[in-house]
Amino acid sequence: MLGKYLENVRKKSPLIHNITNYVTVNDVANILLAVGASPIMSDDPDDAVEITQICNGLNINIGTLNAHTIKGMFVSAEKSFELKHVNLLDPVGAGASKLRTDTAIKLMQKIKFDVIRGNSSEIKTLVLGAGTTHGVDADKADTVSDENLDFMVKFVKDFASSSGSIIALTGAIDLVADSQRCYVIRNGRPEMGKITGTGCQLSGLITAFIAAEKASPCAGRGTACGGGVNLLDATASGVCAMGLAGEIAFKNLKPDEGNSTYRNRIIDAIYNMTGKILDDGAKYEIR
């Protein structure tokens, strides 16, 4: 059951360093507070390394890049990896521009990330080394569906194997995989795509889940240890929690409320979520 990973975040309250895009930075901070974690944001190279040292996990989001923040990403990732903290890469818009694609690929080449989370087009770009996306959204041709599900499950498992990272490919159907197992997750609402930043929030959320799990006895990078601790399961729990929050929030919307209120209700749903609520509402199978 996945609810225990949510409860673990509330118990451990990990401090998460976010180098994330300025479009959604406030929402990322608030969803981390809602789940019981603590957020801190720093992207200046002279500050970011020191901040990384006091944190439990690093969330790198390339949504709004410049030369200064790129340097901050690399030095922070190197320090976080050196300290054996958990690291997540969110390659926002990889494939939309050469700078985004090159930055994501170079980060992957230099640092071993525990989790890489992106939409189908972004993940495809990282696998191929080039690609195209519709802005920061996935192209329809890359969307995971029941028709191509077997192929996409193998695709994410293969990428997990070659990258050494857990792959969280999110969309209408979410896939969370290591080289051996893949969670096929069906939580969420299409209306979540009408809010800027639900993916960014999810990356922060996952980082908190895996940081809390890494702090547990005998936790390892990516694979289960003797005590059954597993970053794959923690990642899947974070993805289910976000999707379920979208469902709960949509159900609670009033007729005259729109995407602005919906955003707030998603954060509220995470704030009020318990392990039991997550266990009862998570919709997934493992392949």
C-alpha positions as CSV (number, residue, x, y, z in Angstrom):
1,M,0.0,0.0,0.0
2,L,1.3,3.5,-0.9
3,G,-0.3,5.5,2.0
4,K,2.7,4.8,4.3
5,Y,4.9,6.9,2.1
6,L,2.7,10.0,2.5
7,E,2.7,9.4,6.3
8,N,6.5,9.1,6.1
9,V,6.8,12.6,4.6
10,R,4.7,14.1,7.4
11,K,6.8,12.2,10.0
12,K,10.2,13.1,8.5
13,S,9.4,16.6,7.2
14,P,12.3,16.7,4.7
15,L,13.8,20.0,3.6
16,I,13.7,20.2,-0.2
17,H,15.9,22.5,-2.2
18,N,14.1,23.6,-5.4
19,I,15.8,25.2,-8.4
20,T,12.5,25.7,-10.2
21,N,11.0,28.0,-12.7
22,Y,9.7,31.4,-11.5
23,V,6.2,30.8,-13.1
24,T,5.3,28.2,-10.5
25,V,7.7,28.7,-7.6
26,N,5.1,29.8,-5.2
27,D,2.8,26.8,-5.9
28,V,5.8,24.4,-5.5
29,A,6.5,25.8,-2.1
30,N,2.9,25.6,-1.0
31,I,2.4,22.1,-2.1
32,L,5.5,21.0,-0.2
33,L,4.2,22.7,2.9
34,A,0.8,21.1,2.4
35,V,2.4,17.6,2.3
36,G,4.4,18.3,5.5
37,A,7.8,19.0,3.9
38,S,9.8,22.2,4.0
39,P,10.7,24.1,0.8
40,I,13.7,26.3,0.2
41,M,14.5,28.0,-3.1
42,S,18.0,29.1,-4.3
43,D,19.5,29.3,-7.8
44,D,22.4,31.7,-7.4
45,P,25.6,29.5,-7.6
46,D,27.2,31.4,-4.7
47,D,24.3,30.5,-2.5
48,A,22.8,27.3,-3.9
49,V,25.7,24.9,-2.9
50,E,25.5,26.0,0.7
51,I,21.7,25.6,0.7
52,T,22.0,22.2,-0.8
53,Q,24.2,21.0,2.0
54,I,21.5,21.6,4.6
55,C,18.7,19.9,2.6
56,N,17.5,16.4,2.2
57,G,16.7,16.5,-1.5
58,L,17.2,18.6,-4.6
59,N,14.5,19.3,-7.2
60,I,15.8,20.7,-10.5
61,N,13.3,22.2,-12.9
62,I,14.6,23.7,-16.2
63,G,11.4,25.6,-17.0
64,T,12.9,29.1,-17.1
65,L,16.6,28.9,-17.9
66,N,19.4,31.4,-17.9
67,A,23.2,31.1,-17.8
68,H,23.2,32.0,-14.1
69,T,20.6,29.4,-13.0
70,I,22.1,26.7,-15.2
71,K,25.4,27.1,-13.3
72,G,23.5,26.9,-10.1
73,M,21.9,23.7,-11.2
74,F,25.1,22.0,-12.0
75,V,27.0,23.0,-8.8
76,S,24.0,22.1,-6.6
77,A,23.5,18.8,-8.3
78,E,27.2,17.9,-7.9
79,K,27.1,18.7,-4.2
80,S,23.8,16.9,-3.6
81,F,25.0,13.8,-5.3
82,E,28.3,14.0,-3.4
83,L,26.3,14.1,-0.1
84,K,24.2,11.2,-1.2
85,H,21.0,13.2,-1.1
86,V,18.1,12.4,-3.5
87,N,18.0,14.3,-6.8
88,L,15.1,14.8,-9.2
89,L,15.3,16.3,-12.7
90,D,12.2,17.8,-14.3
91,P,13.2,18.5,-18.0
92,V,10.4,21.1,-18.7
93,G,10.2,21.8,-22.4
94,A,13.0,19.6,-23.4
95,G,12.7,19.4,-27.2
96,A,11.2,22.9,-27.4
97,S,14.6,24.6,-27.7
98,K,18.3,23.6,-28.0
99,L,19.2,25.2,-24.7
100,R,16.6,23.2,-22.8
101,T,17.4,20.0,-24.5
102,D,21.2,20.4,-24.1
103,T,20.9,21.5,-20.5
104,A,18.8,18.4,-19.5
105,I,21.0,16.0,-21.3
106,K,24.2,17.5,-19.9
107,L,22.8,17.3,-16.4
108,M,21.9,13.6,-16.9
109,Q,25.4,13.0,-18.2
110,K,27.1,14.6,-15.2
111,I,24.7,13.6,-12.4
112,K,22.9,10.3,-11.7
113,F,19.4,11.4,-10.8
114,D,17.2,9.2,-8.6
115,V,14.1,10.3,-10.5
116,I,13.5,11.9,-13.9
117,R,9.9,13.2,-14.2
118,G,8.5,14.6,-17.4
119,N,5.7,14.3,-19.9
120,S,5.9,11.9,-22.8
121,S,7.5,14.3,-25.2
122,E,10.1,15.5,-22.7
123,I,11.1,11.9,-21.8
124,K,11.2,10.9,-25.5
125,T,13.6,13.8,-26.1
126,L,15.9,12.7,-23.4
127,V,16.0,9.2,-24.8
128,L,16.6,10.3,-28.4
129,G,18.8,13.3,-27.6
130,A,16.5,15.6,-29.7
131,G,12.8,16.1,-30.2
132,T,10.0,18.6,-30.5
133,T,7.3,19.5,-28.0
134,H,4.2,21.8,-28.1
135,G,5.7,24.5,-25.8
136,V,6.1,22.7,-22.5
137,D,3.1,20.3,-23.2
138,A,3.4,16.8,-24.6
139,D,2.6,16.3,-28.3
140,K,-0.5,14.3,-28.9
141,A,1.5,11.7,-30.9
142,D,3.5,10.9,-27.8
143,T,0.6,10.5,-25.4
144,V,0.3,7.2,-23.5
145,S,-2.9,5.4,-24.2
146,D,-4.4,1.9,-23.8
147,E,-3.5,1.2,-27.4
148,N,0.3,1.8,-27.0
149,L,0.5,0.9,-23.3
150,D,2.6,-2.2,-23.7
151,F,5.1,-0.4,-25.8
152,M,5.3,2.6,-23.5
153,V,5.8,0.4,-20.4
154,K,8.8,-1.3,-22.1
155,F,10.0,2.2,-23.3
156,V,10.2,3.6,-19.7
157,K,11.7,0.4,-18.3
158,D,14.4,0.5,-20.9
159,F,15.1,4.2,-20.2
160,A,15.2,3.5,-16.5
161,S,17.8,0.7,-17.2
162,S,20.0,2.9,-19.4
163,S,19.8,6.0,-17.2
164,G,19.9,4.3,-13.8
165,S,17.1,6.5,-12.7
166,I,13.4,5.9,-11.8
167,I,11.4,7.3,-14.7
168,A,8.1,9.1,-14.0
169,L,6.3,9.7,-17.3
170,T,3.2,11.6,-16.5
171,G,0.1,12.4,-18.5
172,A,-3.5,11.0,-18.9
173,I,-2.0,7.6,-17.9
174,D,1.1,7.9,-15.6
175,L,4.0,5.4,-15.8
176,V,6.5,5.1,-13.0
177,A,9.2,2.6,-13.6
178,D,12.6,1.2,-12.8
179,S,14.2,-1.5,-15.0
180,Q,12.0,-4.2,-13.6
181,R,8.6,-2.8,-12.5
182,C,6.3,-0.2,-13.9
183,Y,3.4,1.4,-12.0
184,V,0.5,2.2,-14.4
185,I,-1.4,4.9,-12.6
186,R,-4.8,6.2,-13.6
187,N,-5.5,8.9,-11.0
188,G,-6.0,12.5,-12.0
189,R,-8.3,14.8,-14.0
190,P,-7.9,16.3,-17.5
191,E,-8.7,19.7,-16.0
192,M,-5.3,19.6,-14.2
193,G,-3.8,20.5,-17.6
194,K,-5.6,23.8,-17.4
195,I,-3.4,24.9,-14.4
196,T,0.1,26.1,-15.0
197,G,2.4,24.2,-12.7
198,T,0.8,20.9,-11.7
199,G,3.7,19.1,-13.1
200,C,6.2,21.4,-11.3
201,Q,4.2,20.8,-8.1
202,L,4.4,17.0,-8.7
203,S,8.2,17.1,-9.1
204,G,8.5,18.9,-5.7
205,L,6.1,16.4,-4.2
206,I,8.0,13.4,-5.5
207,T,11.3,14.8,-4.2
208,A,9.8,15.1,-0.7
209,F,8.5,11.5,-0.9
210,I,11.8,10.0,-2.0
211,A,13.8,12.2,0.4
212,A,11.7,11.0,3.4
213,E,12.2,7.4,2.1
214,K,15.9,7.8,1.7
215,A,16.1,8.9,5.4
216,S,14.4,5.6,6.4
217,P,16.6,2.7,7.7
218,C,18.4,0.7,4.9
219,A,17.0,2.9,2.1
220,G,18.8,2.6,-1.1
221,R,19.0,4.3,-4.5
222,G,16.2,3.0,-6.6
223,T,16.0,-0.6,-5.5
224,A,14.6,-2.3,-2.4
225,C,16.9,-3.3,0.4
226,G,16.4,-6.0,3.1
227,G,13.8,-3.9,4.9
228,G,11.7,-3.5,1.7
229,V,12.4,0.2,1.4
230,N,12.0,1.4,-2.2
231,L,12.3,4.7,-3.9
232,L,10.2,3.4,-6.8
233,D,7.2,2.8,-4.5
234,A,7.7,6.3,-2.9
235,T,7.7,7.9,-6.3
236,A,4.5,6.1,-7.4
237,S,2.9,7.2,-4.1
238,G,3.7,10.8,-4.9
239,V,2.2,10.5,-8.4
240,C,-0.9,8.8,-7.1
241,A,-1.3,11.5,-4.3
242,M,-1.1,14.3,-6.9
243,G,-3.6,12.7,-9.2
244,L,-6.0,11.9,-6.4
245,A,-5.8,15.5,-5.1
246,G,-6.9,16.6,-8.6
247,E,-9.9,14.3,-8.4
248,I,-10.9,15.4,-4.9
249,A,-10.3,19.1,-5.8
250,F,-12.5,18.8,-8.9
251,K,-15.3,17.1,-7.0
252,N,-15.3,20.0,-4.5
253,L,-15.5,22.8,-7.1
254,K,-18.6,24.9,-7.2
255,P,-20.4,25.7,-10.5
256,D,-19.0,29.2,-10.6
257,E,-15.4,28.3,-9.8
258,G,-12.6,27.8,-12.4
259,N,-9.0,26.9,-12.7
260,S,-7.7,29.5,-10.1
261,T,-9.8,28.0,-7.4
262,Y,-9.0,24.5,-8.7
263,R,-5.3,25.1,-8.1
264,N,-6.0,26.1,-4.5
265,R,-8.2,23.1,-3.9
266,I,-5.5,20.7,-5.2
267,I,-3.1,22.1,-2.5
268,D,-5.9,21.8,0.1
269,A,-6.5,18.2,-0.9
270,I,-2.9,17.4,-0.4
271,Y,-3.0,19.2,3.0
272,N,-5.9,17.1,4.1
273,M,-4.9,13.8,2.6
274,T,-4.1,10.9,4.9
275,G,-2.4,7.6,4.2
276,K,-5.8,5.9,4.3
277,I,-7.3,8.4,1.9
278,L,-4.4,7.7,-0.5
279,D,-4.7,3.9,-0.1
280,D,-8.4,4.0,-0.7
281,G,-8.2,6.3,-3.7
282,A,-5.0,5.2,-5.5
283,K,-5.7,3.6,-8.9
284,Y,-2.8,1.6,-10.2
285,E,-1.5,-1.7,-11.5
286,I,2.1,-3.0,-11.6
287,R,3.6,-4.5,-14.7
